[in-house]
Amino acid sequence: MAFNSIVKFKGNKNEVTLLQEHTLNCEILVAGGGMAGCCCAIAAARCGAKVILCQDRSVLGGNASSEIRMHIVGANGTGGFDRGVELETEAREGGIIEELRLENCVRNPQRSASMFDLILFEKCKAEPNLTLLLNTAVTAVTLNGDQIEHAIAERQSTEDRFTINAEIFIDCTGDGRLAAEAGALFIEGREGRQQFNESLAPETPDNHRLGSTILLQARRHNRPMPFIAPEWVRKFEQDELKRRLYATPGEEQPTHEYGYWWAEWGGVLDTIKQNEEIRDELLAVVMGIWDHVKNGPPGTPAGDDPFEAAHWALDWFGFLPGKRESRRFIGQHILTEQDLLTSRDFPDAIAFGGWSLDLHPPEGIDAPDLEPCTQHPVPSLYNVPLSACISKNRTNLMFAGRNISATHVAFSSTRVMATCAVIGQGVGTAAAFAVQQKLPPAELISNQGVMAQVQQQLLRDDSYLVGIQIQDHNDLARAACISASSERVGYEAANVVSGQTRCVHGAAGAPEGRANPGGHRWMSDPKAGLPATLQLEWDVPIQPSEIQLIFDTGLHRHLTLSHHDGYTSKMQWGAPQAETVRDYRIEVFDGKTWFLLAEVEGNFQRRRVHTVERTSSLSAIRVVVTASNGVDHARICEVRVY
C-alpha cells in the first residue's frame, strides 16, 4: 500500500482539506456488500483470488441488513407460492447462502437484525484473501479502451481515497454505480411486449419500475402505548388499503410486529436520482399506515381500537428505502420471461432460481384498486447463465445481484436476495477461474473445458445447478466400495456418490429429464438406532488430504431471518435443523489399525471439510454418526475424498 498526504488551500481563507491517497492492488474488486456481493467476494477468495470488497454502508447485507431488514427469499418461494416437499422438492439455495442461514439460525435465535450484520462481517473478515472496506463507495473508474484499468473509491468517514487496481471488476451494488461509471450498457424501465415476446410485459415500453419500501417493527407492551402521528403523514381511508392491510394471503396476514412490504412507492420516479424524495414520501406513507393501525381510519371515534393495536408501539423503522429496481446491465445474454418459464438449458449455468415472476404496479400504494403484487409461478427451477453476468461492452466487467442482464419481467424473479446470493457465488467462482486461467470473463462462456471446471467447483462447494451432475474425477470416493451398518430402501449407502446432493424430482422441482430422480443421500435404518456407520474401502490404498461431507439440512423448508412471526413459524428457527447430523467422528484404517481422524460435537452446518494430516496410506474411511439434531437416524448426502 502506498499513500501520500495532500493539503489543499481554498481561496484566500486559511481553510485546509486533508486527503490521503492510497493505491491498492488485487485480482478482483467487488463493489457492493449486499448478499450478492458478500457471497461473490467470499467465493472468489475461497477459490484463491485476492479480493477487495467495497461496501458504501457501515454494515453488510444490503436489503437484508439491519438498515432495511427484509428477509432473504429465493427459489422455494413464499407468500402465495411455496415450493418444497420433503425428500422430493428441495429448492432452498445451498452453498455460501446456506452456510450463512444456518449460522444465523443457530447463533441468532432472538432474530436480531444486528446479529446478522455481525455474522456477515465475521465471515468476510475470516477470509485471508479478502480485504473488506466498509463505508467505502466506488465513485469513478479509469478505462483503457473497453477494459477497466482501475477504480476510485472514497471513504468520507476517514477522508481517504483509494485507487484500486484489479484484473476483474464485479458490480454488485444494485444500482450499478461501478458499471455505470465504466460506461457499460444498461436498461431502465419496462420493455414493451413485442420487444422480447413477453406476455407479461406492458403493451408499450415505459420508464417505470418496481417501487421501494421502508419497513417497520413494533413491540407489544403491558400497557396502552399512544401514537401521535407527525403532521406530515399521509392519511389513509379504509378503502385505500382494501387490497393491502385487509388481505390475508398466507403468512402475509395483518400483523403488528413487522411490516409492510406492500408500502411501496416511487416506481414512476427515477429510483436513483430521486431516492431522497422517495425516502421522504415513504416515511410519510409508513407513518401514515401506522397511524391508521394505531388510531384507526380518519373518523374513528376516540378510544376505538379497530386493529387491537393499543398496546403496540413502534420499535424500529428504516430511513433507508429498500430498493427493488434501478439499472439492469446488458450482458452477453439478456434473460427473458421465456428463459425462466421454460427453464432453458444454458451450458454456462452458474446459479439457479425459482421465485415467481413477481410484478408490482409501479404506482405502489397510489394504486389502491390494484393488487400490490401479482405472482406468476415459474413451473420449474431454472438456471442463470454466466452470459447474463458479463458486460456486453466492457471486457473485464461482471455483475451479480439485481442488476444482471434481464428484462423487467425476468428480473422480477431473479431480483430476490437468495437468488442474488447464489448468482454472486457463481460469478465470484467464475471470476477466480478467469484470473487463474488468464482469460477475459467473456471467454469463459465459449471455453467448455474451463466452464465445466467452474461448474464442478460450484457443485463441490454445495451449489446446485439444474441438470448438471457432479463429475469430479479427482474425487477418490467415486472409486470406493461403499457400505453402511444399516440403510433404508431408496436411500442406500452408495447414494453418497450419486452425482447430486438434493432431491428435485417432485412437484415444481427441476424440469422432467433434468431432475435425476432418487434419494440422493444415505439414511440409516431407524430401527437399528444410533450410532450408524458409513464406510468407504479401496482395493488400492490411497493417500488423501481432505474429506468433505454434505449433510441434510432440510432444504424443503423455509429458513431465513425474518421479523415476521407468521413466516418464522414455518421454519425451525433458533436451533439446528432436525435432519442434520449433530455428533460424528471420522476414523481411518491403514491396513492394520483404525485411527481417529476427527471428532465433532454440536454440528449444525451442511458442508464440513476435514483435513487429513496422516502421511501413511489408507485403505478405508468410516463416518460414525452418534447423534442427530432431531431425527432418529443418520443422513449423509455426499462424501468426497481428495
C-alpha positions in Angstrom: 0.0 0.0 0.0 1.3 3.4 -0.9 -0.1 6.7 0.3 0.7 10.4 0.5 -1.0 13.4 2.1 -2.3 16.3 0.0 -3.0 19.6 1.7 -5.3 21.9 -0.3 -5.8 25.6 0.5 -9.1 27.1 -0.7 -9.1 30.7 -1.9 -7.6 33.3 0.5 -9.0 31.7 3.6 -6.9 29.6 5.9 -9.1 26.6 5.0 -7.5 23.1 4.7 -8.7 19.9 3.3 -6.6 16.8 4.1 -6.9 13.8 1.8 -4.9 10.6 2.0 -4.4 8.9 -1.4 -3.9 5.1 -1.3 -3.1 2.6 -4.0 -4.4 -0.9 -3.5 -3.8 -3.9 -5.7 -6.0 -7.0 -6.0 -7.1 -9.5 -8.6 -10.8 -9.0 -8.2 -12.7 -5.9 -7.0 -16.2 -6.5 -5.8 -18.3 -3.3 -5.4 -21.3 -3.7 -3.2 -21.7 -5.7 0.0 -25.3 -6.9 -0.2 -26.0 -10.6 -0.3 -24.7 -10.9 -3.9 -21.5 -9.0 -3.1 -20.8 -10.9 0.1 -21.2 -14.3 -1.5 -19.3 -13.2 -4.6 -16.3 -11.9 -2.6 -16.2 -14.9 -0.3 -16.5 -17.4 -3.1 -13.7 -15.7 -5.1 -11.5 -15.5 -2.1 -12.0 -19.2 -1.2 -11.1 -20.1 -4.8 -7.7 -18.4 -4.2 -8.2 -15.0 -5.7 -7.0 -11.8 -4.0 -10.2 -9.8 -3.4 -11.2 -6.4 -2.3 -14.9 -5.8 -1.3 -16.1 -2.2 -1.1 -19.3 -1.5 0.7 -20.7 2.0 0.9 -22.5 1.4 4.2 -21.2 0.6 7.7 -22.9 -2.8 7.6 -23.1 -5.6 5.1 -26.2 -7.3 3.8 -27.9 -4.6 1.7 -31.7 -5.1 1.9 -31.1 -7.9 4.5 -29.1 -5.7 6.8 -30.2 -4.0 10.0 -30.7 -0.8 8.0 -33.6 -2.3 5.9 -34.5 -5.7 7.4 -36.0 -7.6 4.5 -36.0 -11.3 4.8 -34.0 -13.3 2.2 -36.2 -15.2 -0.1 -35.5 -17.3 -3.1 -36.3 -20.4 -5.2 -38.5 -22.0 -2.6 -40.9 -19.1 -2.7 -43.2 -17.5 -0.1 -46.4 -15.5 0.0 -48.8 -17.1 -2.4 -46.4 -19.6 -3.8 -44.4 -22.3 -1.9 -42.1 -24.8 -3.5 -41.0 -27.7 -1.2 -41.7 -31.3 -0.3 -39.5 -33.4 1.9 -37.3 -35.8 0.0 -38.9 -34.7 -3.3 -38.5 -31.0 -3.9 -35.6 -29.4 -2.0 -35.4 -25.9 -3.5 -33.7 -23.8 -0.8 -30.4 -22.5 -2.0 -27.2 -24.2 -1.0 -23.6 -23.1 -0.9 -22.5 -19.9 0.9 -26.0 -18.5 1.5 -27.0 -21.8 3.2 -23.9 -21.6 5.4 -25.0 -18.1 6.4 -28.6 -19.0 7.0 -27.6 -22.0 9.2 -25.1 -19.9 11.2 -27.7 -17.2 11.7 -30.4 -19.7 12.7 -28.3 -21.2 15.5 -26.4 -18.1 16.7 -29.3 -15.7 16.4 -32.4 -17.3 18.0 -33.5 -13.9 19.2 -33.8 -12.8 15.5 -31.7 -9.7 15.9 -31.0 -7.8 12.7 -27.7 -6.5 14.1 -26.6 -10.1 14.9 -26.9 -10.9 11.2 -24.8 -7.8 10.4 -22.1 -9.3 12.7 -22.2 -12.7 11.1 -21.7 -11.3 7.6 -18.9 -9.1 9.0 -17.2 -12.1 10.6 -17.5 -14.3 7.5 -15.8 -11.7 5.3 -13.1 -10.9 7.9 -12.3 -14.6 8.3 -11.2 -15.0 4.7 -7.4 -14.3 4.4 -7.7 -13.5 0.7 -10.4 -10.9 1.3 -9.9 -7.3 2.2 -13.1 -5.6 3.4 -13.5 -1.8 3.0 -16.7 -0.6 4.8 -18.1 2.9 4.4 -16.3 3.0 1.0 -18.0 3.8 -2.2 -16.7 3.3 -5.7 -17.1 6.7 -7.4 -15.1 6.5 -10.6 -13.2 4.3 -13.0 -10.4 4.7 -15.5 -10.7 2.9 -18.8 -8.1 1.7 -21.2 -10.2 1.1 -24.3 -13.0 -1.3 -23.5 -11.3 -2.5 -20.3 -11.4 -1.1 -16.8 -7.9 -0.2 -15.6 -8.6 0.8 -12.0 -11.4 2.1 -9.8 -11.6 5.1 -7.5 -13.2 4.5 -4.1 -13.8 7.1 -1.4 -14.3 6.7 2.4 -15.6 10.0 3.6 -15.6 9.0 7.3 -11.8 8.8 7.3 -11.0 11.2 4.5 -9.4 8.5 2.4 -9.4 7.9 -1.3 -8.3 4.6 -2.9 -7.1 3.8 -6.4 -7.8 0.1 -6.7 -6.1 -1.8 -9.5 -7.7 -5.2 -10.4 -7.9 -7.6 -13.2 -11.6 -8.1 -13.0 -14.3 -5.7 -11.6 -17.6 -7.1 -10.4 -20.6 -4.7 -9.8 -22.9 -6.0 -7.0 -24.1 -2.5 -6.0 -27.7 -3.0 -7.1 -27.8 0.5 -8.7 -24.7 -0.4 -10.8 -22.5 2.6 -9.8 -19.2 1.0 -10.9 -20.6 -0.3 -14.2 -22.3 2.9 -15.0 -19.1 4.9 -14.3 -17.4 2.5 -16.8 -19.9 3.3 -19.5 -21.4 -0.2 -19.5 -24.6 -0.5 -21.5 -27.8 -0.8 -19.3 -31.5 -0.9 -19.4 -34.1 1.0 -17.2 -37.8 0.6 -17.0 -40.1 -1.9 -18.7 -39.7 -3.3 -22.2 -42.8 -3.5 -24.5 -44.5 -6.8 -25.0 -43.2 -7.3 -28.6 -39.5 -6.5 -27.9 -38.8 -9.9 -26.3 -42.2 -11.5 -27.0 -43.1 -11.4 -23.3 -46.8 -11.9 -22.5 -46.4 -10.3 -19.0 -44.7 -7.1 -20.3 -46.8 -4.0 -20.9 -48.1 -3.3 -24.3 -45.8 -0.3 -24.8 -42.4 0.3 -23.1 -42.0 2.9 -20.3 -39.5 4.0 -17.8 -41.5 2.7 -14.8 -40.0 0.1 -12.4 -40.8 -1.6 -9.1 -41.0 0.9 -6.2 -39.2 1.0 -2.9 -40.3 0.2 0.7 -39.4 1.3 4.2 -40.1 -1.4 6.7 -41.1 -1.1 10.4 -41.0 -3.2 13.5 -43.3 -2.9 16.6 -43.4 -4.5 20.0 -46.3 -5.3 22.4 -46.2 -3.7 25.8 -48.1 -4.3 29.0 -50.0 -1.1 28.9 -51.5 1.1 26.2 -49.0 3.0 24.1 -50.2 6.1 22.3 -49.0 7.1 18.9 -49.1 10.8 17.9 -48.6 11.0 14.2 -46.5 13.8 12.7 -48.5 16.4 10.9 -46.9 15.4 7.6 -48.0 11.8 7.5 -50.4 10.5 4.8 -53.9 9.8 5.9 -55.4 6.5 4.6 -59.0 5.8 4.3 -60.0 2.1 4.7 -60.9 1.8 1.0 -57.3 2.9 0.1 -55.9 -0.1 1.8 -58.5 -2.6 0.9 -56.1 -4.8 -1.2 -53.3 -4.5 1.3 -53.7 -4.4 5.0 -57.0 -6.2 4.9 -56.0 -9.0 2.6 -54.7 -12.2 4.2 -52.8 -14.4 1.8 -50.6 -17.0 3.5 -48.2 -15.6 6.1 -48.8 -12.1 4.9 -51.8 -11.7 7.2 -52.2 -8.4 9.1 -49.6 -8.2 11.7 -48.2 -5.6 14.0 -44.7 -6.9 14.7 -43.3 -6.4 11.2 -44.4 -4.8 8.0 -45.2 -3.8 5.4 -43.6 -4.9 2.2 -46.6 -3.5 0.2 -46.0 0.0 1.5 -44.4 0.6 -1.9 -43.8 3.9 -3.7 -41.6 5.6 -6.2 -41.8 3.2 -9.2 -42.8 6.0 -11.5 -39.8 8.1 -10.5 -36.1 7.7 -11.0 -35.2 5.4 -8.1 -31.6 6.6 -8.2 -31.7 10.3 -8.8 -34.9 10.8 -6.8 -34.2 8.4 -3.9 -34.2 11.2 -1.3 -37.7 12.3 -2.5 -38.8 8.7 -2.4 -37.5 8.2 1.2 -39.3 11.3 2.4 -42.6 10.1 0.9 -42.1 6.6 2.1 -41.7 7.9 5.7 -45.0 9.7 5.3 -46.5 6.5 3.9 -45.3 4.1 6.6 -46.1 6.6 9.5 -49.5 7.1 7.9 -50.1 3.3 7.8 -49.0 3.0 11.5 -51.3 5.9 12.4 -54.1 4.0 10.6 -53.3 0.9 12.6 -53.0 2.6 15.9 -55.6 5.3 15.7 -58.0 3.9 13.1 -59.0 5.3 9.7 -60.0 9.0 9.6 -63.2 9.5 11.6 -62.7 6.6 14.0 -64.3 7.6 17.3 -61.8 8.4 20.1 -61.0 5.3 22.2 -61.8 2.8 19.5 -59.2 0.2 18.7 -60.2 -1.4 15.4 -56.9 -3.3 14.9 -56.4 -4.2 18.6 -53.1 -2.3 18.5 -53.5 -0.2 21.7 -50.6 -2.0 23.5 -48.3 -2.0 20.4 -45.6 0.7 19.8 -43.0 1.2 17.1 -39.7 -0.3 18.0 -37.8 0.5 14.8 -38.4 1.8 11.3 -35.9 2.4 8.5 -34.6 5.6 7.0 -33.0 3.8 4.0 -35.5 2.7 1.4 -35.4 -1.0 0.4 -34.9 -0.6 -3.3 -36.2 -3.2 -5.7 -35.2 -1.9 -9.1 -33.0 0.6 -10.9 -30.4 -0.2 -13.6 -30.1 -3.6 -15.3 -26.9 -4.1 -17.4 -26.8 -5.5 -20.8 -24.7 -8.7 -20.9 -23.7 -11.3 -23.4 -27.2 -12.6 -23.0 -30.4 -11.0 -21.7 -32.6 -13.2 -19.7 -36.3 -13.2 -20.7 -39.7 -14.4 -19.5 -39.5 -17.5 -21.7 -36.0 -18.4 -20.5 -37.4 -18.7 -17.0 -40.8 -20.2 -17.8 -39.2 -23.0 -20.0 -36.2 -23.5 -17.7 -33.9 -23.0 -20.6 -30.9 -25.3 -20.6 -27.9 -22.9 -20.5 -24.4 -24.6 -21.0 -22.8 -21.8 -19.0 -25.1 -22.1 -15.9 -23.6 -20.8 -12.7 -26.7 -20.4 -10.4 -30.4 -21.3 -10.1 -33.6 -19.6 -9.3 -37.3 -20.3 -8.9 -39.1 -17.2 -7.4 -42.3 -16.2 -9.1 -42.4 -13.6 -11.9 -43.4 -11.1 -9.2 -44.8 -7.9 -10.8 -45.9 -4.9 -8.9 -47.8 -1.8 -10.0 -45.2 1.0 -10.4 -47.5 3.4 -8.6 -47.4 1.2 -5.5 -49.7 2.3 -2.7 -51.0 5.1 -5.0 -52.8 2.3 -7.0 -55.3 1.2 -4.3 -57.5 -0.7 -6.8 -54.6 -2.9 -8.0 -53.2 -5.9 -6.2 -49.8 -4.9 -4.6 -48.2 -7.7 -6.5 -49.2 -10.4 -9.0 -47.1 -13.6 -8.7 -46.9 -15.8 -11.8 -45.2 -19.0 -10.6 -42.4 -20.4 -12.8 -43.2 -24.1 -13.4 -39.7 -25.4 -12.6 -36.4 -24.4 -11.1 -34.3 -22.6 -13.8 -30.6 -21.9 -14.3 -29.0 -18.4 -14.5 -26.2 -18.3 -17.2 -22.8 -16.6 -16.7 -23.5 -14.8 -20.0 -26.1 -12.7 -18.2 -23.5 -11.6 -15.8 -20.7 -10.4 -18.1 -20.9 -6.9 -19.7 -21.5 -6.7 -23.4 -19.1 -3.8 -23.9 -16.6 -3.9 -21.1 -14.3 -6.9 -21.3 -13.3 -7.3 -17.6 -16.6 -6.2 -16.0 -19.1 -8.6 -14.4 -22.2 -8.1 -12.3 -24.2 -10.1 -9.8 -27.4 -9.3 -8.0 -30.5 -7.5 -9.1 -28.5 -5.6 -11.8 -27.8 -8.6 -14.0 -28.8 -8.7 -17.7 -32.5 -9.4 -17.7 -35.7 -7.9 -19.0 -38.0 -6.3 -16.4 -40.2 -9.4 -16.4 -37.3 -11.9 -15.9 -35.7 -9.6 -13.3 -38.9 -9.7 -11.3 -37.9 -13.3 -10.4 -34.1 -13.1 -10.3 -34.0 -10.0 -8.1 -34.8 -11.7 -4.8 -31.8 -11.9 -2.4 -31.3 -15.7 -2.1 -31.2 -15.9 -5.9 -28.8 -12.9 -6.0 -26.6 -14.6 -3.4 -26.2 -17.8 -5.5 -25.6 -15.7 -8.6 -22.9 -13.9 -6.6 -21.2 -17.2 -5.6 -21.4 -18.3 -9.2 -19.9 -15.1 -10.6 -17.2 -14.9 -7.9 -16.2 -18.5 -8.6 -16.1 -17.9 -12.4 -14.0 -14.7 -11.9 -11.5 -16.6 -9.8 -11.1 -19.2 -12.6 -10.8 -16.4 -15.2 -7.9 -14.9 -13.1 -6.2 -18.3 -12.7 -6.6 -19.2 -16.4 -5.7 -15.6 -17.5 -8.9 -15.4 -19.6 -11.2 -12.4 -20.1 -14.5 -13.3 -18.4 -16.4 -13.5 -21.7 -14.1 -16.2 -23.0 -15.2 -18.5 -20.2 -18.6 -18.8 -21.8 -17.2 -20.4 -25.0 -14.4 -22.3 -23.3 -16.2 -25.6 -22.5 -13.3 -27.0 -20.5 -12.9 -24.1 -18.1 -16.7 -23.6 -17.9 -17.0 -27.3 -16.8 -14.3 -26.7 -14.1 -16.2 -23.6 -12.8 -19.5 -25.7 -12.6 -17.8 -28.6 -10.9 -16.2 -26.2 -8.4 -19.6 -24.8 -7.6 -21.0 -28.3 -7.1 -18.1 -29.1 -4.9 -18.9 -26.0 -2.8 -22.5 -27.2 -2.4 -24.2 -25.1 -5.0 -26.9 -26.6 -7.2 -27.3 -26.3 -10.9 -30.3 -27.7 -12.7 -29.5 -30.8 -14.7 -25.7 -30.7 -14.2 -24.3 -33.7 -12.4 -21.2 -34.0 -10.2 -18.4 -35.4 -12.3 -15.2 -34.9 -10.3 -12.6 -37.3 -11.4 -10.3 -36.2 -8.6 -12.8 -37.5 -6.0 -11.5 -40.8 -4.7 -14.8 -41.6 -3.1 -16.2 -42.4 -6.5 -13.8 -45.4 -6.8 -14.6 -46.8 -3.3 -16.7 -49.7 -2.2 -19.3 -48.1 0.0 -21.3 -49.8 2.7 -23.2 -49.0 5.8 -24.2 -50.5 9.2 -27.8 -50.1 8.0 -29.7 -48.4 5.3 -33.2 -47.7 4.0 -34.6 -48.7 0.7 -34.0 -45.9 -1.8 -31.5 -44.3 0.5 -28.6 -46.7 0.3 -25.0 -46.0 1.2 -24.0 -45.7 -2.5 -26.2 -42.6 -2.8 -23.4 -40.5 -1.2 -21.7 -40.5 -4.7 -24.9 -40.3 -6.7 -23.9 -37.1 -8.5 -26.5 -34.9 -6.8 -26.9 -33.8 -3.2 -30.7 -33.0 -3.2 -34.0 -34.2 -4.5 -35.7 -32.1 -7.1 -37.9 -34.6 -8.9 -41.0 -33.6 -7.1 -43.7 -31.0 -7.8 -42.3 -27.7 -9.2 -38.7 -29.1 -8.9 -36.4 -29.5 -11.8 -37.9 -30.0 -15.3 -38.5 -33.5 -16.5 -35.4 -35.0 -18.0 -33.1 -32.9 -15.8 -34.3 -33.8 -12.3 -32.3 -37.0 -11.9 -34.8 -38.7 -9.6 -33.6 -40.6 -6.5 -33.0 -40.3 -2.8 -29.5 -38.7 -3.2 -28.4 -39.5 0.4 -27.7 -42.3 2.8 -30.2 -42.8 5.5 -29.7 -45.4 8.2 -32.5 -47.6 9.4 -34.2 -46.0 12.4 -34.9 -49.5 13.8 -31.1 -50.1 14.0 -30.7 -46.9 16.1 -27.5 -44.9 16.5 -24.6 -45.0 16.2 -24.7 -45.7 12.5 -21.6 -46.2 10.3 -20.9 -45.3 6.7 -17.7 -46.9 5.3 -15.6 -46.4 2.2 -13.0 -49.0 1.2 -10.4 -49.1 -1.6 -8.6 -52.1 -3.0 -5.5 -50.0 -3.7 -4.5 -47.8 -0.7 -4.9 -44.1 -1.1 -3.2 -41.0 0.4 -6.0 -38.5 0.9 -5.6 -34.9 2.1 -9.2 -33.9 2.5 -12.6 -35.4 3.4 -15.8 -33.4 2.6 -19.2 -34.3 4.0 -22.6 -32.8 2.9 -25.3 -33.3 5.5 -29.1 -33.0 5.1 -30.3 -29.6 6.4 -34.0 -29.8 5.4 -33.8 -27.9 2.1 -37.5 -28.3 1.5 -38.3 -25.9 4.3 -38.1 -22.1 4.6 -35.1 -20.9 6.6 -34.2 -17.2 6.7 -34.1 -14.5 9.3 -37.4 -12.7 9.4 -39.0 -10.4 11.9 -42.5 -11.6 10.9 -43.8 -14.2 13.4 -46.1 -15.9 10.9 -43.3 -16.5 8.4 -40.9 -17.7 11.1 -43.4 -20.2 12.3 -42.9 -22.1 9.0 -39.2 -22.7 10.0 -37.2 -24.5 12.5 -35.6 -21.2 13.7 -33.3 -20.9 16.7 -31.9 -24.4 16.6 -30.1 -26.8 14.2 -32.2 -28.4 11.6 -33.6 -31.7 12.8 -32.3 -33.8 9.9 -28.7 -32.7 10.4 -26.0 -34.9 11.9 -25.0 -33.4 15.2 -22.2 -35.6 16.6 -19.9 -37.7 14.5 -16.4 -39.0 14.2 -14.2 -39.9 11.2 -11.9 -42.9 11.5 -9.3 -44.1 9.0 -7.7 -47.5 8.5 -4.1 -48.0 7.4 -4.5 -51.7 6.8 -3.8 -52.8 10.4 -5.4 -50.3 12.8 -8.3 -47.8 12.9 -7.3 -44.3 13.9 -9.5 -41.4 14.9 -9.1 -38.5 12.4 -11.7 -36.1 13.6 -14.5 -35.9 16.3 -17.2 -33.3 16.0 -19.9 -32.5 18.5 -22.7 -29.9 18.0 -22.6 -29.7 14.2 -25.3 -27.7 12.5 -23.7 -26.9 9.2 -24.5 -28.7 5.9 -20.9 -28.7 4.4 -18.0 -29.8 6.6 -14.4 -30.2 5.3 -11.7 -32.1 7.3 -8.0 -32.1 6.6 -6.2 -35.4 6.6 -2.7 -34.9 8.1 -1.6 -38.5 8.2 1.2 -39.4 5.7 0.6 -43.1 5.6 -1.6 -44.8 3.0 -5.2 -45.6 3.9 -7.4 -48.4 2.7 -10.7 -47.4 4.4 -12.5 -44.4 5.9 -15.6 -44.5 8.0 -18.0 -41.9 9.3 -19.7 -42.9 12.6 -22.8 -40.9 13.4 -23.6 -40.9 17.1 -26.4 -38.3 17.2 -28.6 -36.1 15.0 -30.3 -32.8 15.8 -33.7 -34.4 16.0 -34.4 -37.4 13.7 -33.9 -40.9 14.8 -31.4 -41.9 12.1 -28.3 -40.7 10.3 -28.4 -38.8 7.0 -25.4 -38.0 4.8 -26.0 -36.6 1.3 -22.4 -36.8 0.0 -18.9 -37.9 0.8 -15.9 -36.7 -1.1 -12.3 -37.7 -0.6 -9.3 -35.9 -2.2 
